Amino acid sequence: MFTRRTAMMGAALAALILATPALAQELKLSRQKVELVAPPFVHPHEQATKQAPKIMEFRLVIEEKKMVIDEQGTTLQAMTFNGSMPGPMMVVHEGDYVELTLVNPESSAMPHNIDFHAATGALGGGELTMVNPGEQVVLRWKATRTGVFVYHCAPGGPMIPWHVVSGMSGAVMVLPRDGINDGKGNALRYDRIYYIGENDLYVPRDEKGKFKNYDSPGDAYVDTVEVMRKLIPTHVVFNGKAGALTGKNALTAKVGENVMIVHSQANRDSRPHLIGGHGDYVWETGKFSNRPETGLETWFIRGGSAGAAMYKFLQPGIYAYVTHNLIEAVELGATAHFTVEGKWNDDLMTQIRAPEPIPPKVQGALQPTTAKN
Amino acid sequence: MLFASNFKMILMAAAGFAGPLAMTAGLPSGNRDIAASGDQPALIELQPGSMRYRVAGDFTRAGKPAEAPLATVQILQPLAIMKQQVSAADYQRCVEDRACVALAPEVIVAADRPAVQVSWRDADAYARWLSRKTGETYRLPTDEEWAYAAGGRWQDDGVPVDPNDPSRRSLARYERESQLKEAADIDSAPRLIGSFGVNENGLLDLAGNVWEWTNTCFVRKALDEAGKATAKSTVNCGVRVMEGQHRSYVTDFIRDARAGGCAAGVPPSNLGFRLVRAPNAIERWLGL
């Protein structure tokens, strides 16, 4: 006899059957393969979408390699996602699934994994993604919260901070399905988006004060941890190298364009400031379910988080995007430049008189002698 | 990128080929090599002459920012200038004589390495020390003298100035300096002396990755409507003109400008120098 109880058990059994092979389970959703691009650029994406949630497929290949981190040729035994420091930014929409293939090639020396701050459970995926050299893993997680989030390698114990300050971090942007808004229901859209990943780096010096160069990450480890534990970075850089976003590689924009700048720092606090400009809409903590702050001069990126700032350029010229601890910006490397083309607005700024010698004092009623009377 | 650097190599090869040809053709150089002896450095004596030159400094015309004028530089006497930049080993001798401040620890001290990360004050101290050592008068060149000696390697840094749009000038300057850096395609690590080749006057390493101090002070000059100099000008000798891939203005006590002096612009990679030997009393009397 078919009772309600057996029906329920049957349902439970069916659920169990469904649940057991969950890792391999196909979701009845369409898939989209995304080709990642190296920062400061971001892969093409819809800002708002009418599509149903999808499985977004990404592939990150770990690359351990020596990288030059300043113009003096100082090297770092870097560990990277896809060969860039920071790793590429991944953009999805709320309700989408991120399906990541993490590849650790045979050429690596160490095991690696990935902890997504945007993901829920298993140490952000870190527990389920540890791959030895010559292995790969596929992880799927659901994007349930909107905003910009850090991801980083977290292979356990003292390996965690070391891998992070060796370059293994990046960002994920989870957009609301109907796009971002100003917190009052008005949609906001950007004309350009840049992803600026900031890294604090700790390069040991020799007895003469010269930066040391190592043949392998293992050789660098002991000395590097000693520098790390003093908490004073030798380099604070955007996009992996002092000067990486200046000169011919300066960021570009046009007057009138809304530019979205996503800034991540996986390890240490930072305070972005656009010299000569502002933050029109700033999600300082990076999460789009919160109302953005408006009209900011400087914003704060907590270590281990990403933030987003949108600005419409109103004036042509050169802008410097810095962390406004200016010692870090100028001496340690955290400076990027924007070159902005367009028409100058005299109303916003005019040089009334060019620099000239101070004119001799004008004789008149305000002279001290007169004032005494 | 690959194409650009190949193209550049072709250009460099062409320049290298043109150099010796020009000399054997007996072009109006008449330059004289003065070999090094004892404390005397190797010099090249350039014959007097003139060249068109973009004046250093900031200019206003009728009170508005203006492009620096082009002028003719007249070199009236033979100009004896060091064939190469002062080497780190030579500078070190001044340090050992307690007349110069020690080089930064990362500077490689060797006879075939330039003295880098030196300030204008260091360079000036070295000139005074060398003058005492040799009984001659050595000093830094003026910006005009440097340009004259650099010849084809001197860069006109004129950029269009729009008095109604300050962004034009800064964008143009940024673009030009970025392009020069890109075209040079060299990192900032100092190289062996001679790595950047010889110019048509026989001088080594001009406009490589070591910028050179000059004695010229930063000047802001006010021109009238017609472009004539007025009495209004400001001279700041706390900032001196440096020459290299592009002209820079650097505070005299700075030894390392790589971080950049201001928020925007392409900073010099390394700061070094070469000296000129002023004519001695007899040469001056003879009008040589």
Interface residues (C-beta under 8 A of the other chain):
Chain A: V68 E71 Q72 G73 K208 G209 K210 T246 G247 K248 A250 I275 Q315 P316 G317 I318 Y319 A320 V322 V330 E331 T335 H337 T339 V340 E341 G342 K343 W344 D346 Q351 R353 A354 P355 E356 P357
Chain B: D58 T60 G63 K64 P65 P105 E106 N164 D165 P166 S167 R168 S170 L171 Y174 E175 E177 S178 Q179 K181 E182 D187 S188 A189 R220 A222 K232 S233 T234 R258 A259 G260 A263 A264 G265 V266 S269
